[in-house]
Amino acid sequence: MRIFRVYSFLSVGKTFAFIIITICMATNGLRAAQQEYRNVETNGLKAAQREYRNVAKRNEEDAPNLLECFKPWDGSGGQVTLEPKPDRVVTQDMFQSFSDCEWLMLNNLNISDIINAAFATMPKLGNLNIENNHFVRVKRAMFKGVSSELDYLILSNNRISSIESRSFVDIKKLGHLGLSHNPLTGPITPETFMVQYVDKPSWANFGLDLSYTGVTIEPGLFQHIPDLTALYLNGITFK
């Protein structure tokens, strides 16, 4: 009887030890799998970012120095070939012949700065695209006096590191703001993305693209954005 009890005890002990070892192996395997997934995800993100920058660089090198302005509904508009410059400052003088402009494209122009109220002379402007340049800051009065019709603003793939508080409140009908692929390392607060509609239409909605900006999403960050319906956060960290 004693031999049987001792044997039973040893058998139970071996079984228990086997279970513990199995759990440890499973836990270590899970941790290894999780680490491998994080490595693959991180490497994939870095590769995607490198490819995007390479494509943007090739586009910038190949693109002509064109300022493009047109009316999408009837196809009218024009292009102005600008003198190549390593650094270009956007001023109101650039748009003297475009008072009726509805869509304005300022891509690949080596823009290093935009003066305050630079777009105030285009009362019909509805779409403003400023991609693939290298200005580093969005200033509080940059869009002061901008058209009340402006609802689409793209500032992607620049070198924007800081956005002054309330920089977009002067855009009274803003429906989409694109800031992807900018190194937003400066302070980001709820007032950074504040939007204030005037006579808000019933269909008003808002889309925000912060993909690959390095912004950390904290609770309450978007509390000053009414009618936020589309939020793009690829490659973003959540807190």
The 8 nearest C-alpha neighbors of each residue, nearest first, counted from 0:
[[1, 3, 2, 4, 5, 6, 7, 8],
 [2, 0, 4, 3, 5, 6, 7, 8],
 [1, 3, 5, 0, 4, 6, 7, 8],
 [4, 2, 6, 0, 1, 5, 7, 8],
 [5, 3, 7, 1, 6, 2, 8, 0],
 [4, 6, 8, 2, 7, 3, 1, 9],
 [7, 5, 3, 9, 4, 8, 10, 2],
 [8, 6, 10, 4, 9, 5, 3, 11],
 [7, 9, 5, 11, 10, 6, 4, 12],
 [8, 10, 12, 6, 7, 11, 13, 5],
 [11, 9, 7, 13, 12, 8, 6, 14],
 [12, 10, 14, 8, 13, 9, 15, 7],
 [11, 13, 9, 15, 10, 14, 16, 8],
 [12, 14, 16, 10, 11, 15, 17, 9],
 [15, 13, 17, 11, 12, 16, 10, 18],
 [14, 16, 12, 18, 17, 13, 11, 19],
 [15, 17, 13, 19, 18, 14, 12, 20],
 [18, 16, 14, 20, 15, 19, 13, 21],
 [19, 17, 21, 15, 16, 20, 22, 14],
 [18, 20, 16, 22, 21, 17, 23, 15],
 [21, 19, 23, 17, 18, 22, 24, 16],
 [22, 20, 18, 24, 19, 23, 25, 17],
 [23, 21, 25, 19, 24, 20, 26, 18],
 [24, 22, 26, 20, 25, 21, 27, 19],
 [25, 23, 21, 27, 22, 26, 28, 20],
 [24, 26, 28, 22, 23, 27, 29, 21],
 [27, 25, 23, 29, 28, 24, 22, 30],
 [26, 28, 30, 24, 29, 25, 31, 23],
 [27, 29, 25, 31, 26, 30, 24, 32],
 [30, 28, 32, 26, 31, 27, 25, 33],
 [31, 29, 33, 27, 32, 28, 34, 26],
 [30, 32, 28, 34, 29, 33, 35, 27],
 [31, 33, 29, 35, 30, 34, 28, 36],
 [34, 32, 30, 36, 35, 31, 29, 37],
 [35, 33, 37, 31, 36, 32, 30, 38],
 [34, 36, 38, 32, 33, 37, 31, 39],
 [37, 35, 33, 39, 34, 38, 40, 32],
 [38, 36, 40, 34, 35, 39, 41, 33],
 [39, 37, 35, 41, 36, 40, 42, 34],
 [38, 40, 36, 42, 37, 41, 43, 35],
 [39, 41, 37, 43, 38, 42, 36, 44],
 [42, 40, 44, 38, 43, 39, 37, 45],
 [43, 41, 45, 39, 44, 40, 38, 46],
 [42, 44, 46, 40, 41, 45, 39, 47],
 [45, 43, 47, 41, 46, 42, 40, 48],
 [46, 44, 48, 42, 47, 43, 49, 41],
 [45, 47, 43, 49, 44, 48, 42, 50],
 [48, 46, 44, 50, 45, 49, 43, 51],
 [47, 49, 45, 51, 46, 50, 44, 52],
 [50, 48, 46, 52, 51, 47, 53, 45],
 [49, 51, 53, 47, 52, 48, 54, 46],
 [52, 50, 48, 54, 49, 53, 55, 47],
 [51, 53, 55, 49, 50, 54, 56, 48],
 [54, 52, 50, 56, 55, 51, 49, 57],
 [53, 55, 57, 51, 56, 52, 58, 50],
 [54, 56, 52, 58, 53, 57, 51, 59],
 [55, 57, 59, 53, 58, 54, 52, 60],
 [58, 56, 54, 60, 59, 55, 61, 53],
 [59, 57, 55, 61, 56, 60, 62, 54],
 [58, 60, 56, 107, 62, 57, 61, 55],
 [61, 59, 57, 58, 62, 56, 107, 63],
 [60, 62, 58, 59, 57, 63, 56, 107],
 [61, 63, 59, 58, 60, 64, 107, 65],
 [64, 62, 65, 61, 80, 107, 60, 59],
 [65, 63, 81, 80, 108, 83, 62, 66],
 [66, 64, 80, 63, 79, 67, 81, 78],
 [65, 67, 79, 78, 105, 104, 80, 68],
 [68, 66, 78, 104, 103, 65, 77, 79],
 [67, 69, 103, 76, 77, 102, 100, 104],
 [76, 70, 68, 102, 75, 100, 77, 101],
 [69, 71, 101, 75, 74, 72, 76, 73],
 [72, 70, 74, 73, 69, 102, 75, 101],
 [73, 71, 70, 74, 75, 69, 101, 102],
 [72, 74, 75, 71, 70, 69, 76, 101],
 [75, 73, 71, 70, 72, 76, 69, 77],
 [76, 74, 70, 73, 69, 77, 71, 72],
 [69, 77, 75, 68, 70, 74, 78, 100],
 [76, 78, 68, 69, 67, 79, 75, 66],
 [77, 79, 67, 66, 65, 68, 80, 76],
 [78, 80, 66, 65, 81, 67, 77, 64],
 [81, 79, 65, 64, 66, 78, 82, 63],
 [82, 80, 64, 65, 79, 83, 66, 108],
 [81, 83, 84, 80, 64, 65, 108, 79],
 [84, 82, 81, 64, 85, 108, 109, 63],
 [83, 85, 86, 87, 82, 109, 108, 81],
 [84, 86, 109, 87, 83, 110, 108, 111],
 [87, 85, 84, 109, 111, 110, 88, 108],
 [86, 88, 110, 111, 109, 84, 89, 85],
 [87, 89, 112, 113, 110, 111, 90, 86],
 [88, 90, 113, 114, 112, 87, 117, 110],
 [91, 89, 117, 92, 114, 93, 88, 113],
 [90, 92, 117, 93, 94, 118, 120, 89],
 [93, 91, 90, 94, 95, 89, 117, 96],
 [92, 94, 91, 90, 95, 89, 96, 97],
 [95, 93, 97, 92, 96, 91, 98, 120],
 [94, 96, 97, 92, 93, 98, 91, 120],
 [95, 97, 94, 98, 93, 99, 100, 92],
 [98, 96, 94, 100, 99, 95, 121, 68],
 [97, 99, 121, 100, 96, 120, 95, 94],
 [100, 98, 97, 123, 121, 101, 122, 124],
 [99, 101, 97, 98, 124, 68, 69, 102],
 [102, 100, 124, 125, 123, 70, 69, 126],
 [103, 101, 126, 69, 68, 100, 125, 124],
 [102, 104, 68, 127, 67, 126, 128, 105],
 [103, 105, 128, 67, 106, 66, 127, 68],
 [106, 104, 129, 66, 128, 108, 103, 107],
 [105, 107, 130, 129, 108, 131, 104, 132],
 [108, 106, 131, 59, 132, 109, 62, 130],
 [107, 109, 110, 106, 64, 132, 105, 87],
 [110, 108, 132, 86, 87, 107, 85, 133],
 [109, 111, 87, 132, 108, 112, 133, 86],
 [112, 110, 134, 133, 86, 87, 88, 109],
 [111, 113, 88, 134, 110, 89, 114, 87],
 [114, 112, 89, 88, 115, 90, 117, 141],
 [113, 115, 117, 90, 89, 141, 116, 112],
 [114, 116, 141, 140, 117, 113, 142, 143],
 [117, 115, 143, 141, 119, 142, 118, 144],
 [116, 118, 91, 90, 115, 114, 119, 89],
 [119, 117, 116, 145, 120, 121, 91, 142],
 [118, 120, 145, 144, 116, 121, 117, 146],
 [121, 119, 118, 122, 98, 91, 94, 95],
 [122, 120, 98, 123, 124, 119, 118, 100],
 [123, 121, 146, 124, 120, 98, 119, 145],
 [124, 122, 101, 121, 99, 146, 100, 148],
 [123, 125, 101, 149, 121, 146, 100, 122],
 [149, 124, 126, 148, 101, 150, 102, 123],
 [127, 125, 102, 151, 149, 124, 152, 103],
 [128, 126, 152, 103, 102, 151, 104, 153],
 [127, 129, 153, 104, 152, 105, 130, 103],
 [130, 128, 105, 154, 106, 153, 104, 127],
 [131, 129, 106, 155, 154, 132, 156, 128],
 [132, 130, 156, 107, 157, 106, 55, 59],
 [131, 133, 109, 157, 110, 107, 130, 108],
 [134, 132, 157, 158, 111, 110, 109, 135],
 [133, 135, 111, 112, 158, 110, 136, 159],
 [134, 136, 159, 158, 160, 133, 161, 137],
 [137, 135, 159, 161, 162, 134, 138, 160],
 [138, 136, 162, 163, 161, 139, 141, 166],
 [139, 137, 141, 163, 140, 136, 166, 162],
 [138, 140, 166, 163, 141, 165, 164, 137],
 [141, 139, 143, 115, 142, 138, 116, 166],
 [140, 142, 115, 138, 116, 143, 139, 114],
 [143, 141, 116, 145, 140, 144, 169, 115],
 [142, 144, 116, 140, 145, 169, 141, 115],
 [145, 143, 119, 116, 142, 146, 169, 118],
 [144, 146, 119, 142, 143, 118, 147, 170],
 [147, 145, 122, 148, 149, 124, 123, 121],
 [146, 148, 149, 171, 172, 145, 170, 122],
 [147, 149, 125, 146, 124, 123, 150, 172],
 [125, 150, 148, 146, 124, 147, 126, 151],
 [149, 151, 173, 174, 172, 125, 148, 175],
 [150, 152, 126, 175, 174, 149, 173, 127],
 [153, 151, 127, 176, 128, 126, 175, 177],
 [154, 152, 177, 128, 155, 176, 129, 127],
 [153, 155, 129, 178, 130, 177, 128, 152],
 [156, 154, 178, 179, 130, 157, 153, 177],
 [157, 155, 180, 131, 181, 130, 179, 158],
 [156, 158, 133, 132, 131, 181, 159, 155],
 [159, 157, 135, 133, 181, 134, 160, 182],
 [160, 158, 135, 136, 181, 157, 161, 182],
 [159, 161, 183, 182, 184, 135, 185, 136],
 [162, 160, 185, 136, 183, 159, 163, 184],
 [163, 161, 137, 136, 164, 138, 191, 166],
 [162, 164, 138, 139, 166, 137, 165, 161],
 [163, 165, 191, 190, 166, 162, 139, 188],
 [166, 164, 191, 190, 167, 168, 193, 139],
 [165, 167, 139, 164, 163, 168, 138, 140],
 [168, 166, 169, 165, 170, 194, 193, 192],
 [167, 169, 194, 195, 170, 165, 166, 193],
 [170, 168, 167, 143, 171, 142, 144, 145],
 [171, 169, 168, 173, 167, 172, 145, 147],
 [170, 172, 196, 197, 169, 147, 173, 195],
 [173, 171, 150, 170, 196, 149, 174, 147],
 [172, 174, 150, 170, 171, 175, 149, 151],
 [175, 173, 205, 150, 151, 204, 206, 172],
 [176, 174, 206, 151, 205, 207, 173, 152],
 [175, 177, 207, 152, 153, 206, 208, 151],
 [178, 176, 153, 208, 154, 155, 179, 207],
 [179, 177, 155, 154, 209, 208, 181, 176],
 [178, 180, 210, 209, 155, 181, 211, 208],
 [181, 179, 156, 211, 212, 155, 210, 182],
 [180, 182, 212, 159, 158, 156, 179, 157],
 [183, 181, 212, 160, 184, 159, 213, 158],
 [184, 182, 160, 212, 185, 181, 161, 213],
 [183, 185, 160, 182, 161, 186, 213, 214],
 [184, 186, 161, 160, 183, 187, 162, 182],
 [185, 187, 188, 184, 161, 162, 183, 191],
 [188, 186, 191, 185, 189, 162, 214, 161],
 [187, 189, 191, 190, 220, 186, 164, 192],
 [188, 190, 220, 191, 221, 192, 223, 222],
 [191, 189, 193, 188, 192, 164, 165, 223],
 [192, 190, 164, 188, 165, 189, 193, 187],
 [193, 191, 190, 189, 194, 165, 224, 167],
 [192, 194, 190, 223, 224, 165, 191, 168],
 [193, 195, 168, 224, 167, 192, 196, 223],
 [196, 194, 168, 171, 197, 193, 169, 170],
 [195, 197, 171, 199, 172, 198, 194, 170],
 [196, 198, 199, 171, 195, 172, 200, 147],
 [199, 197, 200, 196, 171, 172, 201, 195],
 [198, 200, 196, 197, 203, 201, 172, 202],
 [201, 199, 203, 202, 198, 197, 196, 172],
 [200, 202, 203, 199, 204, 198, 226, 196],
 [203, 201, 200, 204, 199, 226, 205, 174],
 [204, 202, 200, 201, 199, 226, 205, 174],
 [205, 203, 226, 174, 227, 228, 202, 206],
 [204, 206, 174, 227, 175, 228, 226, 229],
 [205, 207, 229, 175, 230, 228, 227, 174],
 [208, 206, 176, 230, 175, 177, 229, 231],
 [207, 209, 231, 177, 178, 210, 179, 230],
 [210, 208, 179, 178, 232, 212, 231, 211],
 [209, 211, 233, 232, 179, 212, 208, 231],
 [212, 210, 180, 234, 179, 213, 233, 235],
 [211, 213, 181, 182, 180, 214, 183, 210],
 [212, 214, 211, 235, 183, 182, 215, 184],
 [215, 213, 212, 183, 216, 235, 236, 184],
 [216, 214, 236, 237, 217, 213, 238, 235],
 [217, 215, 237, 238, 214, 236, 220, 218],
 [216, 218, 238, 220, 215, 219, 237, 221],
 [219, 217, 220, 216, 238, 221, 222, 237],
 [220, 218, 222, 221, 217, 189, 223, 216],
 [219, 221, 189, 218, 217, 222, 188, 216],
 [222, 220, 219, 223, 224, 189, 192, 193],
 [221, 223, 219, 224, 220, 189, 225, 193],
 [224, 222, 193, 221, 189, 225, 194, 190],
 [223, 225, 194, 221, 193, 222, 227, 226],
 [226, 224, 227, 223, 194, 205, 204, 222],
 [225, 227, 204, 205, 228, 224, 203, 206],
 [228, 226, 205, 225, 204, 224, 229, 206],
 [227, 229, 205, 226, 206, 204, 230, 207],
 [230, 228, 206, 227, 207, 205, 231, 208],
 [229, 231, 207, 206, 208, 232, 228, 227],
 [230, 232, 208, 210, 209, 233, 207, 229],
 [233, 231, 210, 209, 235, 234, 230, 208],
 [232, 234, 210, 235, 211, 231, 209, 208],
 [233, 235, 211, 210, 232, 236, 44, 213],
 [234, 236, 232, 233, 213, 211, 214, 210],
 [237, 235, 215, 216, 238, 214, 234, 213],
 [238, 236, 216, 215, 217, 235, 214, 218],
 [237, 217, 216, 215, 236, 218, 235, 214]]
